Amino acid sequence: MSQMSTEPDGIRPSLTRREDIPDEQWNDWRWHMRKRITNLDKAREWIRPTLLEERAIAETAGKYRWSVTPYYASLMDPYDPGCPVRQQAVPALGELLEFSGAEVDPVGDMYYRKTNRVVHKYPDRVIMLITEACPVYCRHCTRKFHTTDVDGTYFERSEGEDFSEDLRYIAGHPEIRDVLLTGGDPLSYRDGKLEEIIAGLRAIPSVEIIRIGSRFPVLLPQRITPDLCAMLARYHPVWLNTHFNHPKEITPEAERAVDRLLRHGIPVGNQTVLLRGINDEVDTMRRLMTELLRIRVRPYYLYHCDNVTGVSHFMTSIEKGWEIMEGLQGHITGFGVPQYVLTTRLGKIPIARPYHRETPDGLALRNYRGEEMLVDDSVCPLTESAAAHGFRHAPDVTENRTTATGEGAR
Ligand code: SF4
């Protein structure tokens, strides 16, 4: 599959094409990791960089890491710097601008960190930041300080790959029933090391579910091998959340990777980040969510882009997020509508506009077309005391009733 297009004059320069690479190499994730783009010369094999991109690559070099897998590079439009895949992968000068309110750690990982790698923010669950490595260093990463900043990882590298203190903390807090492995991308580890960590968690009786946050299904789906899936399936329940941001990322390779995870009993959810110039249009977001459903990935969160140092140029307004959400709710299958959240030091806060408001006469409801109806105690008890005392009068089924009459209509 090639995204190769021709220039307006019809001339196609000799950029690398998918078809130039033997299947044996293309299907081997280690080959992609070895061949990652890390400098301008390698980038020129896949795209024709603009002068601004060239400057950004040079000026961000000492500050932020850069790497792109050939697979993800093959999805970039070679000529259009506005390509939604290209913008996520190629440095921009906006990363060096200072935005007011921007922070390196707006979600407070450092504040809630209990061991080198364990962040304990919610009562019954923790995240483990097990690596700073990723196949592609996404330009919009919320943990840019950890993954992409050249000097800025959260954890002590001196501890190497010893996870015993982290596992001891989790074992010592039996209220922790859910552990999310994240980073960086946990699947950057070879299978053996990853299994060691997961087996360590599974040996803790209070840990019920293990979740993995990984963008490999998007950035390098070839990593989702039968061996990896078989290993993960030995430690069920294991869940995986990935991070598709644009319908262009849903390729046959990505679909195969998701299918493989699902066939091994690993539910796959998706977290999208709302990004200016990439997916901040209703039509794009609708196509993304419906395509995710088609490949059986459940849209889970729509994150408002955090005001992270080096990322702020991707931020939209919350008003834009509301417009997107209103373009999804009611317009596509209900479980294809993600929850719109802002990640803060207080945790994730749902910020979608409500579809109801309280009035002196009852609850005013509006549907996805903006039509309103009033619901009062005669239709549906609004308070516990109304419920306890029954309806004040016999409901008039011809008025104020929703027309839903069965499961299919809900
Ligand atoms: S793969 Fe995830 S953790 Fe890594 S840079 Fe991209 S968004 Fe950040």
Residues whose N, C-alpha, C, O or C-beta is under 5 A from the ligand:
A	BS01	SF4	C134 V136 Y137 C138 C141 T147 G183 G184 D185 R215
